Amino acid sequence: MPLSCNNSRKVEDLNEFNVVVVGLGGQGSILLSQLIADAARIEGYDVQTAETLGMAQRGGSVIGFVRYGKEIYTPMIPEHAAHFMIALEASEALRAIAHVGQSTSVILNTRATVPLNVVLGQDTYPDAKKIEIFLRSVGAKTYSMDATDLGERAGDSKTSNVAMLGGMAALGNTGVLVENYRIALKKNLPEKLLHQNLCAFKLGHDAVTALLASN
């Protein structure tokens, strides 16, 4: 069954849409931000992006910012102004909580990847369910999935970031056609990796579609 493409809106009607991508080094946060940005450009939006890499090569925190709309002048997202957050690692959503507000939708990966500060004994790891409850308590619409499992089902756990992109597309509130996310995937990935990633995208799309149907 083809994916729905009913979530587009006229470019001139969308002043701005703010996306925060959080995760750990090695989880594909930067690629995911790039895919979101390219899909928005394909749709016709003005786009600005930025990343804070930290210890990206050592499993440290990575935060990506993607802003798109009619005219965007800065990539930085004000406090409580994110329309969307993708948390590749659930605990990293707490690190970027200042960007979450009552208009934020969050997709949360429930599979734990223990951050470096926990490995070093500098902190304790919070339960993913408690993180979800906390996000909802501050008004965020939160959708949880084991994206790592979806990546494994697609053939490679490293495609979990693309599974979460599919989940984002399924919510239908991003102003970007589902097909334009698929075009961005084809633009950014080599042919040998494309099939697995398109499969992960569909699995993520289907997972969030099922969550919406059950609510």
C-alpha positions in Angstrom: 0.0 0.0 0.0 1.5 3.4 -0.9 2.3 5.8 1.9 -0.1 8.7 2.3 0.9 12.1 0.9 -1.8 14.2 2.4 0.3 16.3 4.8 1.6 19.0 2.5 0.5 22.6 2.8 1.3 25.7 0.6 4.8 27.0 1.3 3.5 30.6 1.7 1.2 29.5 4.5 3.9 28.1 6.7 5.9 30.9 8.5 8.2 28.5 10.3 8.5 24.9 11.5 11.1 24.0 14.0 12.7 20.5 14.4 15.1 19.4 17.1 17.0 16.1 16.6 18.8 14.7 19.7 20.9 11.6 20.1 24.4 10.3 20.7 27.4 10.2 18.5 27.1 7.3 16.0 23.3 7.2 16.0 22.9 9.2 12.8 21.6 12.4 14.2 23.4 14.6 11.6 22.2 12.5 8.7 18.7 12.6 10.0 18.8 16.4 10.3 20.2 16.6 6.7 17.3 14.4 5.4 14.7 16.6 7.1 16.3 19.7 5.7 16.6 18.3 2.2 13.0 17.2 2.2 11.9 20.7 3.3 14.0 22.2 0.5 12.4 19.9 -2.0 9.0 21.0 -0.8 10.1 24.6 -1.5 10.8 26.0 1.9 13.7 28.3 3.0 15.8 26.2 5.4 18.4 26.8 8.1 20.3 24.2 10.0 22.8 23.9 12.9 24.4 21.2 15.0 26.1 21.1 18.4 28.4 18.1 18.1 30.0 17.9 21.5 31.8 14.5 21.8 30.0 13.1 18.7 32.8 10.7 17.9 32.8 9.3 21.4 29.2 8.6 22.1 28.5 12.1 23.4 25.4 14.2 22.9 24.5 15.5 19.5 21.7 18.1 18.9 20.6 19.1 15.5 18.3 22.1 14.7 16.3 22.3 11.4 14.1 25.4 10.8 12.1 25.8 7.6 9.3 28.0 6.3 8.5 31.0 4.1 11.6 33.0 5.3 14.0 31.7 7.9 16.9 33.9 9.1 18.5 31.9 11.9 18.9 28.1 12.6 18.6 28.5 16.4 15.3 27.5 17.9 14.0 29.6 20.8 13.0 28.0 24.1 9.7 26.0 24.1 9.4 26.7 20.3 10.1 23.3 18.8 7.2 21.9 16.8 8.9 18.6 16.6 11.6 16.6 18.4 13.1 13.3 17.4 15.0 11.6 20.3 17.2 8.8 19.0 18.1 8.2 22.6 15.3 8.8 25.0 17.4 10.4 27.8 18.8 13.0 25.4 15.2 14.4 25.1 15.7 15.7 28.7 18.9 17.4 27.8 17.0 19.5 25.2 13.9 19.9 27.3 14.1 23.7 27.1 13.0 23.5 23.4 9.9 21.5 24.2 6.5 23.3 24.6 2.8 22.5 24.4 2.9 22.6 20.6 5.7 20.0 20.4 5.3 16.5 19.0 8.0 14.1 20.2 9.0 10.7 18.7 11.0 8.8 21.3 13.2 5.7 20.7 12.6 3.4 23.7 15.7 1.3 23.1 18.4 2.5 25.5 21.8 3.4 24.3 23.6 4.3 27.6 25.2 7.7 27.3 28.9 8.3 28.1 28.2 10.2 31.3 26.3 7.1 32.7 29.1 4.8 31.6 31.6 7.0 33.4 29.4 6.9 36.5 28.7 10.6 36.4 24.9 10.1 36.2 22.1 7.5 36.4 20.0 6.4 33.5 16.3 7.3 33.7 13.6 4.9 32.7 12.2 5.5 29.2 8.6 5.3 30.4 9.3 8.0 33.0 10.8 10.2 30.3 7.7 9.7 28.2 5.4 10.6 31.2 7.5 13.7 31.9 7.3 14.9 28.3 3.6 14.5 28.4 3.4 16.4 31.7 4.9 19.5 30.0 2.4 19.3 27.2 4.3 17.4 24.5 2.4 15.0 22.3 4.7 11.9 22.7 4.9 8.8 20.5 7.2 6.0 21.6 8.7 3.2 19.4 11.5 0.8 19.5 13.2 2.3 16.5 16.3 0.2 16.9 14.1 -2.9 16.5 12.6 -1.4 13.4 16.1 -0.8 12.0 17.0 -4.4 12.8 13.9 -5.6 11.0 14.9 -3.5 8.0 18.3 -5.2 7.9 20.5 -2.9 9.9 20.0 -1.3 13.3 21.8 1.8 12.0 18.7 2.6 10.0 16.8 3.4 13.2 17.2 7.1 12.5 15.3 6.7 9.2 12.6 4.6 10.9 12.0 7.6 13.1 11.9 9.9 10.1 9.2 7.6 8.7 7.3 8.1 12.0 7.7 11.8 11.7 6.2 11.7 8.2 3.3 9.6 9.4 2.1 12.3 11.8 1.1 14.5 8.9 1.8 17.8 10.6 5.2 18.8 9.1 4.1 20.6 5.9 6.2 18.2 3.8 4.9 15.5 1.5 5.8 11.9 2.5 7.2 11.4 -1.0 9.7 14.3 -0.5 11.2 12.5 2.4 11.7 9.5 0.2 13.3 11.7 -2.5 15.6 13.1 0.2 16.6 9.5 1.1 17.4 8.7 -2.6 19.4 11.9 -2.9 21.6 11.4 0.2 22.2 7.6 0.4 24.2 5.4 -1.9 22.3 2.8 -3.9 23.6 -0.1 -1.8 22.0 1.3 1.3 18.8 2.7 -0.2 16.6 -0.5 0.0 17.2 -1.0 3.7 16.6 2.6 4.5 13.4 2.8 2.5 12.2 -0.3 4.3 13.1 1.3 7.7 11.2 4.5 6.7 8.1 2.5 5.9 8.3 0.4 9.1 8.5 3.7 11.1 5.7 5.2 9.2 3.5 2.1 9.8 4.4 2.1 13.5 3.3 5.6 14.1 0.2 5.1 11.9 -0.7 2.2 14.2 -0.2 4.4 17.3 -2.5 7.1 15.9 -5.2 4.5 15.0 -5.1 3.1 18.6 -5.6 6.5 20.2 
